[in-house]
Amino acid sequence: RMSSVQLAALATALSAGGAPSLQELVLPDGGSYENPNPEGVVALTSALSSGHLSQLRGLKVRHWDDMTGEAFGGLCRSLATGKASLLQTLDFEMSNDDAAEGVVALAEGIQGQGLSSLESF
């Protein structure tokens, strides 16, 4: 399992342009259900908003226990900005039932052409 601290470290490196050609990001199960810490998800949101992941074509997040509804909303808003406009595939496995804010943000991103390459969700 990946911890929130590990995800934050990875995302910080991505925010700094550490992998500008990255095309697919797959995050394994992670986080803590007992003590949710959205630090890693917040850092991933920043990485996606940075513009340094413009080549990203696939994002898979598997059962991330720290993915609160608010954190998911922020992550989806960052995707909707179009900074990862080549994104074709989104695959989220949520353990939190509070996904409404994120789904609305994704819908707005699709409508506003920020996710114009999206083929699978």
DRENTORKOL-3810 file (N, C-alpha, C; in nm, 4 decimals):
REM DRENTORKOL-3810
@n.u->0.0840; n.v->-0.1196; n.w->0.0000; ca.u->0.0000; ca.v->0.0000; ca.w->0.0000; c.u->0.0875; c.v->0.1245; c.w->0.0000
@n.u->0.0461; n.v->0.2203; n.w->-0.0760; ca.u->0.1171; ca.v->0.3480; ca.w->-0.0805; c.u->0.0577; c.v->0.4407; c.w->0.0252
@n.u->0.1441; n.v->0.5089; n.w->0.0974; ca.u->0.0954; ca.v->0.6025; ca.w->0.1990; c.u->0.0693; c.v->0.7391; c.w->0.1355
@n.u->-0.0027; n.v->0.8219; n.w->0.2073; ca.u->-0.0290; ca.v->0.9578; ca.w->0.1619; c.u->0.1005; c.v->1.0364; c.w->0.1487
@n.u->0.1946; n.v->1.0129; n.w->0.2385; ca.u->0.3242; ca.v->1.0811; ca.w->0.2346; c.u->0.4010; c.v->1.0400; c.w->0.1087
@n.u->0.3961; n.v->0.9127; n.w->0.0736; ca.u->0.4637; ca.v->0.8657; ca.w->-0.0474; c.u->0.4000; c.v->0.9259; c.w->-0.1727
@n.u->0.2666; n.v->0.9304; n.w->-0.1757; ca.u->0.1979; ca.v->0.9914; ca.w->-0.2897; c.u->0.2335; c.v->1.1393; c.w->-0.2994
@n.u->0.2395; n.v->1.2081; n.w->-0.1858; ca.u->0.2749; ca.v->1.3506; ca.w->-0.1853; c.u->0.4158; c.v->1.3705; c.w->-0.2419
@n.u->0.5096; n.v->1.2841; n.w->-0.2048; ca.u->0.6466; ca.v->1.2954; ca.w->-0.2560; c.u->0.6501; c.v->1.2735; c.w->-0.4071
@n.u->0.5791; n.v->1.1727; n.w->-0.4545; ca.u->0.5722; ca.v->1.1464; ca.w->-0.5980; c.u->0.5084; c.v->1.2642; c.w->-0.6710
@n.u->0.3968; n.v->1.3117; n.w->-0.6205; ca.u->0.3249; ca.v->1.4214; ca.w->-0.6848; c.u->0.4064; c.v->1.5502; c.w->-0.6852
@n.u->0.4823; n.v->1.5737; n.w->-0.5797; ca.u->0.5679; ca.v->1.6925; ca.w->-0.5743; c.u->0.6746; c.v->1.6860; c.w->-0.6834
@n.u->0.7314; n.v->1.5693; n.w->-0.7039; ca.u->0.8301; ca.v->1.5515; ca.w->-0.8112; c.u->0.7649; c.v->1.5735; c.w->-0.9481
@n.u->0.6433; n.v->1.5260; n.w->-0.9651; ca.u->0.5717; ca.v->1.5467; ca.w->-1.0913; c.u->0.5395; c.v->1.6941; c.w->-1.1119
@n.u->0.5033; n.v->1.7639; n.w->-1.0052; ca.u->0.4740; ca.v->1.9079; ca.w->-1.0130; c.u->0.5947; c.v->1.9879; c.w->-1.0578
@n.u->0.7126; n.v->1.9393; n.w->-1.0233; ca.u->0.8361; ca.v->2.0094; ca.w->-1.0572; c.u->0.8828; c.v->1.9763; c.w->-1.1985
@n.u->0.8031; n.v->1.8983; n.w->-1.2711; ca.u->0.8399; ca.v->1.8646; ca.w->-1.4087; c.u->0.9300; c.v->1.7438; c.w->-1.4180
@n.u->0.9276; n.v->1.6585; n.w->-1.3160; ca.u->1.0152; ca.v->1.5427; ca.w->-1.3098; c.u->0.9891; c.v->1.4334; c.w->-1.4113
@n.u->0.8741; n.v->1.4337; n.w->-1.4760; ca.u->0.8428; ca.v->1.3300; ca.w->-1.5755; c.u->0.7523; c.v->1.3899; c.w->-1.6835
@n.u->0.8037; n.v->1.4842; n.w->-1.7611; ca.u->0.7195; ca.v->1.5561; ca.w->-1.8567; c.u->0.6595; c.v->1.4693; c.w->-1.9673
@n.u->0.7170; n.v->1.3523; n.w->-1.9914; ca.u->0.6663; ca.v->1.2640; ca.w->-2.0963; c.u->0.5746; c.v->1.1544; c.w->-2.0429
@n.u->0.5446; n.v->1.1584; n.w->-1.9131; ca.u->0.4604; ca.v->1.0559; ca.w->-1.8514; c.u->0.3257; c.v->1.0471; c.w->-1.9221
@n.u->0.2889; n.v->0.9268; n.w->-1.9648; ca.u->0.1630; ca.v->0.9082; ca.w->-2.0362; c.u->0.0573; c.v->0.8357; c.w->-1.9545
@n.u->0.1006; n.v->0.7542; n.w->-1.8586; ca.u->0.0037; ca.v->0.6823; ca.w->-1.7768; c.u->0.0500; c.v->0.6810; c.w->-1.6324
@n.u->-0.0424; n.v->0.7123; n.w->-1.5436; ca.u->-0.0149; ca.v->0.7108; ca.w->-1.4006; c.u->-0.1154; c.v->0.6176; c.w->-1.3348
@n.u->-0.0635; n.v->0.5120; n.w->-1.2727; ca.u->-0.1474; ca.v->0.4137; ca.w->-1.2047; c.u->-0.1084; c.v->0.4137; c.w->-1.0573
@n.u->-0.2028; n.v->0.4523; n.w->-0.9737; ca.u->-0.1775; ca.v->0.4547; ca.w->-0.8290; c.u->-0.2425; c.v->0.3330; c.w->-0.7659
@n.u->-0.1640; n.v->0.2535; n.w->-0.6927; ca.u->-0.2184; ca.v->0.1346; ca.w->-0.6286; c.u->-0.3044; c.v->0.1710; c.w->-0.5080
@n.u->-0.3616; n.v->0.0706; n.w->-0.4467; ca.u->-0.4353; ca.v->0.0933; ca.w->-0.3224; c.u->-0.3476; c.v->0.1736; c.w->-0.2281
@n.u->-0.4123; n.v->0.2623; n.w->-0.1521; ca.u->-0.3328; ca.v->0.3396; ca.w->-0.0586; c.u->-0.4156; c.v->0.4235; c.w->0.0347
@n.u->-0.3450; n.v->0.5002; n.w->0.1151; ca.u->-0.4105; ca.v->0.5862; ca.w->0.2116; c.u->-0.4477; c.v->0.5100; c.w->0.3372
@n.u->-0.5202; n.v->0.5773; n.w->0.4220; ca.u->-0.5618; ca.v->0.5185; ca.w->0.5489; c.u->-0.7092; c.v->0.5478; c.w->0.5734
@n.u->-0.7887; n.v->0.4438; n.w->0.5820; ca.u->-0.9315; ca.v->0.4600; ca.w->0.6065; c.u->-0.9564; c.v->0.5090; c.w->0.7496
@n.u->-0.8763; n.v->0.4593; n.w->0.8440; ca.u->-0.8940; ca.v->0.4954; ca.w->0.9842; c.u->-0.8543; c.v->0.6411; c.w->1.0111
@n.u->-0.7466; n.v->0.6861; n.w->0.9485; ca.u->-0.6956; ca.v->0.8222; ca.w->0.9672; c.u->-0.6722; c.v->0.8878; c.w->0.8315
@n.u->-0.7792; n.v->0.9232; n.w->0.7612; ca.u->-0.7608; ca.v->0.9798; ca.w->0.6277; c.u->-0.6776; c.v->1.1080; c.w->0.6301
@n.u->-0.5819; n.v->1.1136; n.w->0.5400; ca.u->-0.4943; ca.v->1.2290; ca.w->0.5254; c.u->-0.4894; c.v->1.2625; c.w->0.3762
@n.u->-0.5620; n.v->1.3640; n.w->0.3337; ca.u->-0.5692; ca.v->1.3931; ca.w->0.1901; c.u->-0.4454; c.v->1.4631; c.w->0.1332
@n.u->-0.3373; n.v->1.4729; n.w->0.2111; ca.u->-0.2159; ca.v->1.5413; ca.w->0.1662; c.u->-0.1678; c.v->1.4900; c.w->0.0300
@n.u->-0.1665; n.v->1.3598; n.w->0.0112; ca.u->-0.1196; ca.v->1.3024; ca.w->-0.1149; c.u->-0.2104; c.v->1.3366; c.w->-0.2311
@n.u->-0.3405; n.v->1.3313; n.w->-0.2084; ca.u->-0.4374; ca.v->1.3640; ca.w->-0.3134; c.u->-0.4295; c.v->1.5129; c.w->-0.3477
@n.u->-0.4110; n.v->1.5960; n.w->-0.2473; ca.u->-0.3959; ca.v->1.7404; ca.w->-0.2700; c.u->-0.2698; c.v->1.7675; c.w->-0.3525
@n.u->-0.1613; n.v->1.6975; n.w->-0.3229; ca.u->-0.0375; ca.v->1.7137; ca.w->-0.3998; c.u->-0.0558; c.v->1.6653; c.w->-0.5440
@n.u->-0.1302; n.v->1.5570; n.w->-0.5617; ca.u->-0.1591; ca.v->1.5083; ca.w->-0.6971; c.u->-0.2419; c.v->1.6114; c.w->-0.7741
@n.u->-0.3359; n.v->1.6746; n.w->-0.7053; ca.u->-0.4161; ca.v->1.7807; ca.w->-0.7655; c.u->-0.3259; c.v->1.8938; c.w->-0.8143
@n.u->-0.2304; n.v->1.9322; n.w->-0.7333; ca.u->-0.1351; ca.v->2.0373; ca.w->-0.7719; c.u->-0.0516; c.v->1.9944; c.w->-0.8916
@n.u->-0.0100; n.v->1.8684; n.w->-0.8920; ca.u->0.0700; ca.v->1.8180; ca.w->-1.0044; c.u->-0.0093; c.v->1.8261; c.w->-1.1346
@n.u->-0.1367; n.v->1.7895; n.w->-1.1289; ca.u->-0.2198; ca.v->1.7942; ca.w->-1.2494; c.u->-0.2466; c.v->1.9379; c.w->-1.2931
@n.u->-0.2529; n.v->2.0288; n.w->-1.1984; ca.u->-0.2766; ca.v->2.1699; ca.w->-1.2294; c.u->-0.1509; c.v->2.2411; c.w->-1.2776
@n.u->-0.0342; n.v->2.1802; n.w->-1.2569; ca.u->0.0928; ca.v->2.2460; ca.w->-1.2873; c.u->0.1194; c.v->2.2606; c.w->-1.4366
@n.u->0.0563; n.v->2.1760; n.w->-1.5162; ca.u->0.0842; ca.v->2.1778; ca.w->-1.6598; c.u->0.1998; c.v->2.0877; c.w->-1.6984
@n.u->0.2685; n.v->2.0278; n.w->-1.5998; ca.u->0.3824; ca.v->1.9411; ca.w->-1.6288; c.u->0.3413; c.v->1.7984; c.w->-1.6650
@n.u->0.2127; n.v->1.7710; n.w->-1.6647; ca.u->0.1639; ca.v->1.6378; ca.w->-1.7020; c.u->0.0793; c.v->1.6473; c.w->-1.8286
@n.u->0.1209; n.v->1.7327; n.w->-1.9194; ca.u->0.0419; ca.v->1.7577; ca.w->-2.0406; c.u->0.0381; c.v->1.6381; c.w->-2.1352
@n.u->0.1281; n.v->1.5416; n.w->-2.1185; ca.u->0.1296; ca.v->1.4228; ca.w->-2.2043; c.u->0.0495; c.v->1.3063; c.w->-2.1447
@n.u->-0.0081; n.v->1.3273; n.w->-2.0265; ca.u->-0.0806; ca.v->1.2209; ca.w->-1.9574; c.u->-0.2023; c.v->1.1779; c.w->-2.0381
@n.u->-0.2114; n.v->1.0466; n.w->-2.0632; ca.u->-0.3229; ca.v->0.9922; ca.w->-2.1391; c.u->-0.4117; c.v->0.9004; c.w->-2.0558
@n.u->-0.3590; n.v->0.8523; n.w->-1.9447; ca.u->-0.4363; ca.v->0.7629; ca.w->-1.8591; c.u->-0.4076; c.v->0.7871; c.w->-1.7123
@n.u->-0.5131; n.v->0.7914; n.w->-1.6320; ca.u->-0.5003; ca.v->0.8058; ca.w->-1.4874; c.u->-0.5896; c.v->0.7030; c.w->-1.4206
@n.u->-0.5275; n.v->0.6160; n.w->-1.3409; ca.u->-0.6015; ca.v->0.5141; ca.w->-1.2661; c.u->-0.5686; c.v->0.5300; c.w->-1.1185
@n.u->-0.6718; n.v->0.5438; n.w->-1.0384; ca.u->-0.6552; ca.v->0.5544; ca.w->-0.8936; c.u->-0.7358; c.v->0.4411; c.w->-0.8315
@n.u->-0.6668; n.v->0.3449; n.w->-0.7748; ca.u->-0.7290; ca.v->0.2263; ca.w->-0.7183; c.u->-0.7544; c.v->0.2432; c.w->-0.5694
@n.u->-0.8773; n.v->0.2381; n.w->-0.5296; ca.u->-0.9182; ca.v->0.2314; ca.w->-0.3891; c.u->-0.8265; c.v->0.3123; c.w->-0.2976
@n.u->-0.8294; n.v->0.4426; n.w->-0.3108; ca.u->-0.7466; ca.v->0.5316; ca.w->-0.2304; c.u->-0.8274; c.v->0.5787; c.w->-0.1111
@n.u->-0.7956; n.v->0.5277; n.w->0.0086; ca.u->-0.8751; ca.v->0.5533; ca.w->0.1287; c.u->-0.8747; c.v->0.6996; c.w->0.1734
@n.u->-0.7742; n.v->0.7760; n.w->0.1344; ca.u->-0.7671; ca.v->0.9170; ca.w->0.1721; c.u->-0.8450; c.v->1.0076; c.w->0.0770
@n.u->-0.9107; n.v->0.9509; n.w->-0.0204; ca.u->-0.9833; ca.v->1.0286; ca.w->-0.1207; c.u->-1.1185; c.v->1.0708; c.w->-0.0632
@n.u->-1.1165; n.v->1.1797; n.w->0.0124; ca.u->-1.2408; ca.v->1.2344; ca.w->0.0667; c.u->-1.3199; c.v->1.2972; c.w->-0.0483
@n.u->-1.4449; n.v->1.3266; n.w->-0.0240; ca.u->-1.5267; ca.v->1.3914; ca.w->-0.1262; c.u->-1.4679; c.v->1.5245; c.w->-0.1689
@n.u->-1.4186; n.v->1.6004; n.w->-0.0722; ca.u->-1.3579; ca.v->1.7308; ca.w->-0.1020; c.u->-1.2301; c.v->1.7145; c.w->-0.1841
@n.u->-1.1472; n.v->1.6171; n.w->-0.1478; ca.u->-1.0230; ca.v->1.5926; ca.w->-0.2217; c.u->-1.0531; c.v->1.5447; c.w->-0.3632
@n.u->-1.1536; n.v->1.4583; n.w->-0.3785; ca.u->-1.1926; ca.v->1.4102; ca.w->-0.5111; c.u->-1.2437; c.v->1.5265; c.w->-0.5962
@n.u->-1.3197; n.v->1.6160; n.w->-0.5351; ca.u->-1.3681; ca.v->1.7334; ca.w->-0.6064; c.u->-1.2526; c.v->1.8191; c.w->-0.6572
@n.u->-1.1537; n.v->1.8414; n.w->-0.5734; ca.u->-1.0369; ca.v->1.9194; ca.w->-0.6142; c.u->-0.9597; c.v->1.8524; c.w->-0.7262
@n.u->-0.9429; n.v->1.7216; n.w->-0.7145; ca.u->-0.8723; ca.v->1.6463; ca.w->-0.8174; c.u->-0.9457; c.v->1.6576; c.w->-0.9515
@n.u->-1.0761; n.v->1.6430; n.w->-0.9492; ca.u->-1.1549; ca.v->1.6507; ca.w->-1.0724; c.u->-1.1565; c.v->1.7918; c.w->-1.1303
@n.u->-1.1585; n.v->1.8921; n.w->-1.0444; ca.u->-1.1513; ca.v->2.0305; ca.w->-1.0935; c.u->-1.0177; c.v->2.0554; c.w->-1.1641
@n.u->-0.9101; n.v->1.9980; n.w->-1.1107; ca.u->-0.7796; ca.v->2.0158; ca.w->-1.1748; c.u->-0.7756; c.v->1.9460; c.w->-1.3104
@n.u->-0.8406; n.v->1.8314; n.w->-1.3200; ca.u->-0.8481; ca.v->1.7620; ca.w->-1.4493; c.u->-0.9304; c.v->1.8419; c.w->-1.5499
@n.u->-1.0345; n.v->1.9072; n.w->-1.5019; ca.u->-1.1263; ca.v->1.9807; ca.w->-1.5886; c.u->-1.0643; c.v->2.1072; c.w->-1.6475
@n.u->-0.9498; n.v->2.1511; n.w->-1.5933; ca.u->-0.8870; ca.v->2.2742; ca.w->-1.6437; c.u->-0.8306; c.v->2.2580; c.w->-1.7839
@n.u->-0.8089; n.v->2.1340; n.w->-1.8266; ca.u->-0.7520; ca.v->2.1112; ca.w->-1.9590; c.u->-0.6006; c.v->2.1090; c.w->-1.9611
@n.u->-0.5358; n.v->2.1151; n.w->-1.8439; ca.u->-0.3891; ca.v->2.1120; ca.w->-1.8402; c.u->-0.3344; c.v->1.9737; c.w->-1.8767
@n.u->-0.4218; n.v->1.8733; n.w->-1.8739; ca.u->-0.3869; ca.v->1.7386; ca.w->-1.9201; c.u->-0.4859; c.v->1.7035; c.w->-2.0313
@n.u->-0.4849; n.v->1.7866; n.w->-2.1349; ca.u->-0.5875; ca.v->1.7785; ca.w->-2.2396; c.u->-0.5808; c.v->1.6523; c.w->-2.3251
@n.u->-0.4717; n.v->1.5764; n.w->-2.3176; ca.u->-0.4603; ca.v->1.4520; ca.w->-2.3940; c.u->-0.5186; c.v->1.3327; c.w->-2.3194
@n.u->-0.5676; n.v->1.3560; n.w->-2.1977; ca.u->-0.6205; ca.v->1.2488; ca.w->-2.1140; c.u->-0.7342; c.v->1.1757; c.w->-2.1851
@n.u->-0.7168; n.v->1.0460; n.w->-2.2026; ca.u->-0.8162; ca.v->0.9639; ca.w->-2.2715; c.u->-0.8922; c.v->0.8719; c.w->-2.1771
@n.u->-0.8260; n.v->0.8300; n.w->-2.0695; ca.u->-0.8852; ca.v->0.7317; ca.w->-1.9798; c.u->-0.8739; c.v->0.7768; c.w->-1.8345
@n.u->-0.9870; n.v->0.7763; n.w->-1.7654; ca.u->-0.9929; ca.v->0.8009; ca.w->-1.6217; c.u->-1.0542; c.v->0.6787; c.w->-1.5565
@n.u->-0.9895; n.v->0.6276; n.w->-1.4548; ca.u->-1.0402; ca.v->0.5100; ca.w->-1.3854; c.u->-1.0226; c.v->0.5327; c.w->-1.2356
@n.u->-1.1325; n.v->0.5663; n.w->-1.1695; ca.u->-1.1307; ca.v->0.5898; ca.w->-1.0253; c.u->-1.2065; c.v->0.4783; c.w->-0.9555
@n.u->-1.1466; n.v->0.4230; n.w->-0.8514; ca.u->-1.2133; ca.v->0.3249; ca.w->-0.7669; c.u->-1.2299; c.v->0.3921; c.w->-0.6312
@n.u->-1.3510; n.v->0.4345; n.w->-0.6023; ca.u->-1.3764; ca.v->0.5140; ca.w->-0.4820; c.u->-1.4194; c.v->0.4269; c.w->-0.3648
@n.u->-1.3655; n.v->0.4598; n.w->-0.2469; ca.u->-1.4126; ca.v->0.3938; ca.w->-0.1250; c.u->-1.5048; c.v->0.4881; c.w->-0.0485
@n.u->-1.5125; n.v->0.6117; n.w->-0.0939; ca.u->-1.5943; ca.v->0.7144; ca.w->-0.0316; c.u->-1.7173; c.v->0.7364; c.w->-0.1180
@n.u->-1.8341; n.v->0.7408; n.w->-0.0574; ca.u->-1.9576; ca.v->0.7590; ca.w->-0.1332; c.u->-1.9829; c.v->0.9039; c.w->-0.1731
@n.u->-1.9002; n.v->0.9957; n.w->-0.1274; ca.u->-1.9202; ca.v->1.1382; ca.w->-0.1505; c.u->-1.8452; c.v->1.1843; c.w->-0.2763
@n.u->-1.8929; n.v->1.1406; n.w->-0.3923; ca.u->-1.8257; ca.v->1.1723; ca.w->-0.5183; c.u->-1.8971; c.v->1.2805; c.w->-0.5976
@n.u->-2.0075; n.v->1.3339; n.w->-0.5463; ca.u->-2.0908; ca.v->1.4267; ca.w->-0.6230; c.u->-2.0132; c.v->1.5487; c.w->-0.6713
@n.u->-1.9356; n.v->1.6110; n.w->-0.5855; ca.u->-1.8613; ca.v->1.7317; ca.w->-0.6232; c.u->-1.7643; c.v->1.7027; c.w->-0.7381
@n.u->-1.6975; n.v->1.5889; n.w->-0.7307; ca.u->-1.6033; ca.v->1.5509; ca.w->-0.8354; c.u->-1.6715; c.v->1.5198; c.w->-0.9668
@n.u->-1.7836; n.v->1.4516; n.w->-0.9610; ca.u->-1.8563; ca.v->1.4172; ca.w->-1.0829; c.u->-1.9073; c.v->1.5437; c.w->-1.1517
@n.u->-1.9565; n.v->1.6393; n.w->-1.0743; ca.u->-2.0016; ca.v->1.7673; ca.w->-1.1315; c.u->-1.8836; c.v->1.8384; c.w->-1.1976
@n.u->-1.7676; n.v->1.8398; n.w->-1.1323; ca.u->-1.6491; ca.v->1.9047; ca.w->-1.1897; c.u->-1.6073; c.v->1.8374; c.w->-1.3198
@n.u->-1.6135; n.v->1.7052; n.w->-1.3244; ca.u->-1.5801; ca.v->1.6348; ca.w->-1.4485; c.u->-1.6797; c.v->1.6680; c.w->-1.5589
@n.u->-1.8075; n.v->1.6725; n.w->-1.5235; ca.u->-1.9093; ca.v->1.7077; ca.w->-1.6221; c.u->-1.8852; c.v->1.8477; c.w->-1.6784
@n.u->-1.8499; n.v->1.9406; n.w->-1.5914; ca.u->-1.8206; ca.v->2.0768; ca.w->-1.6368; c.u->-1.6959; c.v->2.0792; c.w->-1.7250
@n.u->-1.5980; n.v->1.9969; n.w->-1.6925; ca.u->-1.4769; ca.v->1.9874; ca.w->-1.7740; c.u->-1.5054; c.v->1.9311; c.w->-1.9116
@n.u->-1.5929; n.v->1.8331; n.w->-1.9175; ca.u->-1.6312; ca.v->1.7749; ca.w->-2.0465; c.u->-1.7079; c.v->1.8780; c.w->-2.1280
@n.u->-1.8010; n.v->1.9445; n.w->-2.0649; ca.u->-1.8811; ca.v->2.0452; ca.w->-2.1335; c.u->-1.7950; c.v->2.1625; c.w->-2.1812
@n.u->-1.6976; n.v->2.2012; n.w->-2.1028; ca.u->-1.6113; ca.v->2.3135; ca.w->-2.1376; c.u->-1.4918; c.v->2.2750; c.w->-2.2230
@n.u->-1.4862; n.v->2.1536; n.w->-2.2710; ca.u->-1.3805; ca.v->2.1031; ca.w->-2.3581; c.u->-1.2452; c.v->2.0850; c.w->-2.2888
@n.u->-1.2420; n.v->2.0905; n.w->-2.1573; ca.u->-1.1175; ca.v->2.0676; ca.w->-2.0842; c.u->-1.0754; c.v->1.9214; c.w->-2.0859
@n.u->-1.1681; n.v->1.8342; n.w->-2.1169; ca.u->-1.1405; ca.v->1.6906; ca.w->-2.1259; c.u->-1.1830; c.v->1.6388; c.w->-2.2633
@n.u->-1.1472; n.v->1.7119; n.w->-2.3655; ca.u->-1.1963; ca.v->1.6822; ca.w->-2.5009; c.u->-1.1452; c.v->1.5510; c.w->-2.5585
@n.u->-1.0361; n.v->1.4975; n.w->-2.5051; ca.u->-0.9815; ca.v->1.3713; ca.w->-2.5551; c.u->-1.0321; c.v->1.2490; c.w->-2.4781
@n.u->-1.1123; n.v->1.2732; n.w->-2.3737; ca.u->-1.1575; ca.v->1.1645; ca.w->-2.2875; c.u->-1.2422; c.v->1.0642; c.w->-2.3649
@n.u->-1.2026; n.v->0.9377; n.w->-2.3561; ca.u->-1.2724; ca.v->0.8292; ca.w->-2.4244; c.u->-1.3371; c.v->0.7319; c.w->-2.3285
@n.u->-1.2809; n.v->0.7215; n.w->-2.2086; ca.u->-1.3282; ca.v->0.6208; ca.w->-2.1138; c.u->-1.3229; c.v->0.6761; c.w->-1.9724
@n.u->-1.4348; n.v->0.6571; n.w->-1.9002; ca.u->-1.4425; ca.v->0.7021; ca.w->-1.7621; c.u->-1.5227; c.v->0.6016; c.w->-1.6853
END
